[in-house]
Amino acid sequence: MDSPLFSPLEIRSLHLKNRLVMSPMQQYVSPEGLVGAWHLVHLGSRAVGGVGLVITEATAVSPEGRNTLFDTGLWNEAQVAAWQPVVQFVQAQGAKIAVQLWHAGGKGSHAHPAAGFHYIAPAEGGWITKSASAVSLDPHQTSQALTVAEIQALVGDFREAAIRAVQAGFDAIELHAGHGYLFHQFYSELTNHRSDEYGGSFDNRIRLLVETVQAIRAVIPDVMPLLVRLSAVDFSDEPQAWHLADSVRLAAVLQQHGVDVVTASAGGFGAPDRSKVVPLYQVPYAEKIRAATGVLTGAVGLITTPEQANTIIASGQADLVVLARELLRDPYFPLRAAAALHTKTPVPVPYTRAF
Ligand SMILES: Cc1cc2nc3c(=O)[nH]c(=O)nc-3n(C[C@H](O)[C@H](O)[C@H](O)COP(=O)(O)O)c2cc1C
């Protein structure tokens, strides 16, 4: 029997064998931005476990784009060479792999989470963070507002990182435009108080993201998918907060500029009301964006069972099911889900006697 969760999907020329996606998850094990044995095993295990698409953790386009000193990067050739064996191993398992590119903006320059995740000043090896405006996203520091020249240089950093992603062999690129990081700092009025062409109106606040999408599309192959992760809503009652209607409008613009998939996450400035954080709570965001724009969507957040995942695809709420913590608990979730849904899926040859 076939189940919708294990139906293939074509995105441009990319063939995904099923709808299960490994969500980006920062590991904080990469001094100098270099991946190594940890990433080979960590990402490779989920490919062995049967996901259709692996998305790497948020990978910085410049040293100042990092959230911590231990984030992965794609700002130099050594990092390209380090990614290559990881990319090749994942692909050899029949999975595809996208790199999630980001810039942490005003949330940058932090210590390792195990060391307290506090802001690190320049004298201690950190840097002065820059954002849309001079805002405090950390109680111990205030970011500086980026100049227009600096914004244009940033777009260039994303363009160069996208070129390196192609060199490294990645199948697709995802832009991290949610969770209170740089793009989100620009599109939400909670943090964007500019009065130039990058602030004020909706079109101005999304300009950085749109210009980055255009710059990346111009340098990657036409056949290569481009994904964007948004925070569909700010968890805030402030009148300036970003709402689902804004995300629908943004998704339509991104689609016009060649974005293929929008993954609908949420939040980034402050915590949500815990009582609302229930299984599947973010799925309606993906559903609304998909219904209103026709763009392919990814649903993410507290999806933990094969039945939930299958229903999301079967009911047309989203095109992809993006799993984070459940895949940390069980890298073989896709193989288990296929069995639970009475569906055949390829099993790695050395493991066939177990299935
Ligand atoms: C350890 C960890 C690291 C994360 N790092 C990232 C990241 O690099 N980029 C990102 O977009 N989301 C990141 N997230 C958020 C997840 O991708 C996901 O959206 C969130 O955990 C909700 O999905 P879940 O309920 O399946 O865990 C991270 C989550 C975890 C648990």
The ligand as an ORCA input file, in Angstrom:
! r2SCAN-3c Opt
* xyz 0 1
  C      18.881     21.537     18.850
  C      18.057     22.418     17.935
  C      18.704     23.287     17.061
  C      17.949     24.061     16.148
  N      18.604     24.807     15.208
  C      17.902     25.351     14.194
  C      18.553     25.895     13.059
  O      19.778     25.855     12.931
  N      17.779     26.463     12.085
  C      16.408     26.479     12.171
  O      15.754     26.989     11.255
  N      15.772     25.938     13.214
  C      16.478     25.353     14.206
  N      15.829     24.710     15.219
  C      14.354     24.620     15.180
  C      13.929     23.298     14.530
  O      14.393     23.199     13.195
  C      12.400     23.127     14.566
  O      11.803     24.162     13.834
  C      11.852     23.107     15.988
  O      12.656     22.302     16.848
  C      10.416     22.575     16.025
  O      10.360     21.272     15.450
  P      10.285     19.932     16.373
  O       9.067     20.071     17.263
  O      10.131     18.810     15.356
  O      11.523     19.830     17.173
  C      16.541     23.982     16.165
  C      15.898     23.153     17.093
  C      16.642     22.348     17.949
  C      15.913     21.412     18.883
*
